[in-house]
């Protein structure tokens, strides 16, 4: 599977000072996966005190990273 970052996600990574390696780790080994609208998924993984939330959409054999941000905790308990 190929992981593709959208222009928006790259801008948000820089703006929010999120390490790209954290995003890749979250995609490869999420602690929580929640389906959302339009066949998207929210992937969560804890780094330090906060969780990284990565919004992705699977398109054929590719994973498209739409956006990422830090959250205190996921809506669903782990």
Backbone as a printed PyTorch tensor [residue, N CA C, xyz], in Angstrom:
tensor([[[  0.8260,  -1.1880,   0.0000],
         [  0.0000,   0.0000,   0.0000],
         [  0.8680,   1.2490,   0.0000]],

        [[  0.4830,   2.1880,  -0.7990],
         [  1.2010,   3.4470,  -0.8860],
         [  0.4450,   4.4930,  -0.0690]],

        [[  1.1770,   5.2660,   0.7350],
         [  0.5850,   6.3190,   1.5440],
         [  0.8450,   7.6510,   0.8500]],

        [[ -0.2350,   8.3610,   0.5330],
         [ -0.1450,   9.6240,  -0.1950],
         [ -0.6560,  10.7430,   0.7110]],

        [[  0.1310,  11.7980,   0.8470],
         [ -0.2640,  12.9620,   1.6360],
         [ -0.8520,  14.0170,   0.7040]],

        [[ -2.0350,  14.5380,   1.0430],
         [ -2.6100,  15.6340,   0.2620],
         [ -1.8440,  16.9210,   0.5700]],

        [[ -2.0050,  17.9180,  -0.2820],
         [ -1.3660,  19.2090,  -0.0340],
         [ -1.8460,  19.7800,   1.3040]],

        [[ -3.1280,  19.6460,   1.5620],
         [ -3.6980,  20.1380,   2.8250],
         [ -3.0320,  19.4660,   4.0190]],

        [[ -2.8600,  18.1530,   3.9530],
         [ -2.2720,  17.4420,   5.0900],
         [ -0.8130,  17.8460,   5.3150]],

        [[ -0.0830,  18.1140,   4.2490],
         [  1.3130,  18.5470,   4.3750],
         [  1.3770,  19.9220,   5.0380]],

        [[  0.4930,  20.8230,   4.6410],
         [  0.4340,  22.1590,   5.2440],
         [  0.1110,  22.0530,   6.7300]],

        [[ -0.8620,  21.1980,   7.0730],
         [ -1.2690,  21.0480,   8.4680],
         [ -0.1730,  20.3860,   9.3000]],

        [[  0.5730,  19.4540,   8.7230],
         [  1.6990,  18.8450,   9.4370],
         [  2.7100,  19.9100,   9.8460]],

        [[  3.0290,  20.7880,   8.9260],
         [  3.9910,  21.8460,   9.2100],
         [  3.4300,  22.8570,  10.2020]],

        [[  2.1870,  23.2640,   9.9940],
         [  1.5560,  24.2640,  10.8510],
         [  1.4030,  23.7630,  12.2880]],

        [[  1.0360,  22.5000,  12.4390],
         [  0.8030,  21.9120,  13.7620],
         [  2.0500,  21.2380,  14.3420]],

        [[  3.1460,  21.3050,  13.6080],
         [  4.4300,  20.7360,  14.0410],
         [  4.2970,  19.2610,  14.4120]],

        [[  3.7120,  18.4960,  13.4930],
         [  3.5340,  17.0560,  13.6760],
         [  4.5740,  16.3350,  12.8250]],

        [[  5.2800,  15.4170,  13.4450],
         [  6.3010,  14.6350,  12.7600],
         [  5.6300,  13.6560,  11.7980]],

        [[  6.0900,  13.6260,  10.5700],
         [  5.5140,  12.7230,   9.5600],
         [  5.6460,  11.2540,   9.9790]],

        [[  6.7100,  10.9370,  10.7150],
         [  6.9100,   9.5640,  11.1870],
         [  5.7880,   9.1450,  12.1390]],

        [[  5.2900,  10.0870,  12.9580],
         [  4.1670,   9.7930,  13.8450],
         [  2.9220,   9.4210,  13.0360]],

        [[  2.7230,  10.1110,  11.9290],
         [  1.5700,   9.8190,  11.0640],
         [  1.7020,   8.4160,  10.4760]],

        [[  2.8870,   8.0760,  10.0000],
         [  3.1020,   6.7480,   9.4170],
         [  2.9080,   5.6510,  10.4630]],

        [[  3.3900,   5.8790,  11.6890],
         [  3.2000,   4.8990,  12.7620],
         [  1.7220,   4.7360,  13.0990]],

        [[  0.9870,   5.8390,  13.0990],
         [ -0.4500,   5.7850,  13.3910],
         [ -1.1850,   4.9990,  12.3130]],

        [[ -0.8140,   5.1920,  11.0680],
         [ -1.4680,   4.4740,   9.9700],
         [ -1.1380,   2.9800,  10.0340]],

        [[  0.1110,   2.6500,  10.3220],
         [  0.5290,   1.2480,  10.3310],
         [  0.0480,   0.4920,  11.5690]],

        [[ -0.0790,   1.1870,  12.7030],
         [ -0.4370,   0.5080,  13.9450],
         [ -1.3420,   1.3970,  14.8160]],

        [[ -2.5880,   1.6430,  14.3620],
         [ -3.4820,   2.4970,  15.1520],
         [ -3.9930,   1.7820,  16.4030]],

        [[ -4.2590,   2.5690,  17.4450],
         [ -4.8470,   2.0190,  18.6620],
         [ -6.3660,   1.9950,  18.5790]],

        [[ -6.9290,   2.8660,  17.7450],
         [ -8.3750,   2.9370,  17.5610],
         [ -8.6660,   3.3420,  16.1290]],

        [[ -9.6610,   2.7000,  15.5240],
         [-10.1120,   3.0480,  14.1720],
         [-11.6040,   3.3160,  14.2480]],

        [[-12.0070,   4.4900,  13.7680],
         [-13.4260,   4.8430,  13.7440],
         [-13.8290,   5.1990,  12.3210]],

        [[-14.8690,   4.5610,  11.7900],
         [-15.3490,   4.9610,  10.4670],
         [-16.0710,   6.3020,  10.5520]],

        [[-15.9290,   7.1050,   9.5200],
         [-16.6310,   8.3860,   9.4480],
         [-17.3590,   8.4580,   8.1140]],

        [[-17.8190,   9.6290,   7.7660],
         [-18.6080,   9.7910,   6.5500],
         [-17.7560,   9.6250,   5.2890]],

        [[-18.4370,   9.3500,   4.1850],
         [-17.8050,   9.2880,   2.8630],
         [-16.6470,   8.2860,   2.8050]],

        [[-16.7860,   7.1690,   3.5280],
         [-15.8110,   6.0710,   3.5280],
         [-14.4340,   6.4790,   4.0650]],

        [[-14.4060,   7.4520,   4.9430],
         [-13.1580,   7.8700,   5.5750],
         [-13.0120,   7.1630,   6.9130]],

        [[-11.8090,   7.1920,   7.4450],
         [-11.5460,   6.5960,   8.7570],
         [-10.7310,   7.5590,   9.6010]],

        [[-11.0110,   7.5500,  10.9090],
         [-10.2010,   8.2700,  11.8790],
         [ -9.3110,   7.2420,  12.5550]],

        [[ -8.0120,   7.4570,  12.5160],
         [ -7.0500,   6.5630,  13.1560],
         [ -6.4190,   7.3100,  14.3270]],

        [[ -6.3170,   6.6470,  15.4750],
         [ -5.7610,   7.2700,  16.6730],
         [ -4.5840,   6.4540,  17.1970]],

        [[ -3.5830,   7.1780,  17.7010],
         [ -2.4480,   6.5380,  18.3750],
         [ -1.9000,   7.5380,  19.3940]],

        [[ -1.5650,   7.0290,  20.5720],
         [ -1.0840,   7.8970,  21.6420],
         [  0.4200,   8.1270,  21.5350]],

        [[  0.8090,   9.3940,  21.6580],
         [  2.2050,   9.8060,  21.7130],
         [  2.3230,  10.7650,  22.8900]],

        [[  2.9780,  10.3450,  23.9320],
         [  3.0870,  11.1800,  25.1270],
         [  1.7430,  11.3220,  25.8060]],

        [[  1.3100,  12.5530,  26.0590],
         [  0.0400,  12.8060,  26.7520],
         [ -1.1550,  12.8540,  25.8100]],

        [[ -0.9110,  13.1020,  24.5320],
         [ -2.0040,  13.2970,  23.5840],
         [ -2.0690,  12.1890,  22.5430]],

        [[ -3.1910,  12.1790,  21.8280],
         [ -3.4120,  11.2380,  20.7400],
         [ -3.2820,  11.9720,  19.4110]],

        [[ -2.6740,  11.3060,  18.4660],
         [ -2.6340,  11.8340,  17.1090],
         [ -3.8340,  11.2620,  16.3670]],

        [[ -4.6210,  12.1410,  15.7910],
         [ -5.7920,  11.7390,  15.0050],
         [ -5.4420,  11.9590,  13.5360]],

        [[ -5.5270,  10.8960,  12.7600],
         [ -5.2080,  10.9580,  11.3310],
         [ -6.4670,  10.5590,  10.5610]],

        [[ -6.9110,  11.4320,   9.6740],
         [ -8.0730,  11.1520,   8.8310],
         [ -7.5650,  10.6430,   7.4890]],

        [[ -8.0010,   9.4360,   7.1170],
         [ -7.5430,   8.8300,   5.8680],
         [ -8.7270,   8.3340,   5.0550]],

        [[ -8.4640,   8.1430,   3.7870],
         [ -9.4380,   7.5190,   2.8880],
         [ -8.6760,   6.5020,   2.0520]],

        [[ -9.1750,   5.2780,   2.0330],
         [ -8.5400,   4.2330,   1.2360],
         [ -9.1250,   4.2610,  -0.1660]],

        [[ -8.2260,   4.3880,  -1.1360],
         [ -8.6270,   4.4110,  -2.5400],
         [ -7.8610,   3.3150,  -3.2530]],

        [[ -8.5630,   2.2440,  -3.5690],
         [ -7.9710,   1.0470,  -4.1690],
         [ -6.8390,   0.5370,  -3.2760]],

        [[ -5.6000,   0.6160,  -3.7260],
         [ -4.4810,   0.1050,  -2.9320],
         [ -3.7140,   1.2320,  -2.2390]],

        [[ -4.2230,   2.4530,  -2.3070],
         [ -3.5440,   3.5960,  -1.7070],
         [ -4.2800,   4.0990,  -0.4790]],

        [[ -3.5330,   4.7120,   0.4200],
         [ -4.1140,   5.3810,   1.5800],
         [ -3.8420,   6.8690,   1.4090]],

        [[ -4.9000,   7.6530,   1.3680],
         [ -4.8040,   9.0870,   1.1850],
         [ -4.9480,   9.7630,   2.5450]],

        [[ -3.9040,  10.4550,   2.9890],
         [ -3.9350,  11.1790,   4.2620],
         [ -4.5700,  12.5390,   3.9940]],

        [[ -5.7250,  12.7860,   4.6380],
         [ -6.4560,  14.0260,   4.4020],
         [ -6.0630,  15.1290,   5.3710]],

        [[ -5.9360,  14.8000,   6.6690],
         [ -5.5150,  15.7740,   7.6640],
         [ -5.0770,  15.0590,   8.9390]],

        [[ -4.3940,  15.7900,   9.7960],
         [ -3.9310,  15.2450,  11.0740],
         [ -3.9930,  16.3410,  12.1210]],

        [[ -4.2630,  15.9430,  13.3590],
         [ -4.1610,  16.8900,  14.4610],
         [ -4.1120,  16.1530,  15.7880]],

        [[ -3.6730,  16.8930,  16.8270],
         [ -3.5840,  16.3380,  18.1710],
         [ -4.9130,  16.4970,  18.8830]],

        [[ -5.2910,  15.4700,  19.6630],
         [ -6.4870,  15.5530,  20.5030],
         [ -6.1140,  15.0270,  21.8940]],

        [[ -6.8340,  15.5110,  22.9100],
         [ -6.5650,  15.0730,  24.2730],
         [ -6.9190,  13.6100,  24.4490]],

        [[ -8.0640,  13.2110,  23.8660],
         [ -8.4700,  11.7970,  23.8910],
         [ -9.5130,  11.5650,  22.8160]],

        [[ -9.6020,  10.3440,  22.3020],
         [-10.6250,  10.0260,  21.2990],
         [-12.0070,  10.0790,  21.9210]],

        [[-13.0230,  10.2540,  21.0970],
         [-14.4030,  10.2860,  21.5800],
         [-14.7820,   8.9390,  22.1960]],

        [[-14.3040,   7.8590,  21.5850],
         [-14.5460,   6.5140,  22.1170],
         [-13.3840,   6.1350,  23.0310]],

        [[-13.6740,   5.4430,  24.0940],
         [-12.5980,   4.9870,  25.0000],
         [-11.7920,   3.8900,  24.3410]],

        [[-10.5330,   3.8290,  24.6750],
         [ -9.6550,   2.7730,  24.1660],
         [ -9.7190,   1.5780,  25.0730]]])
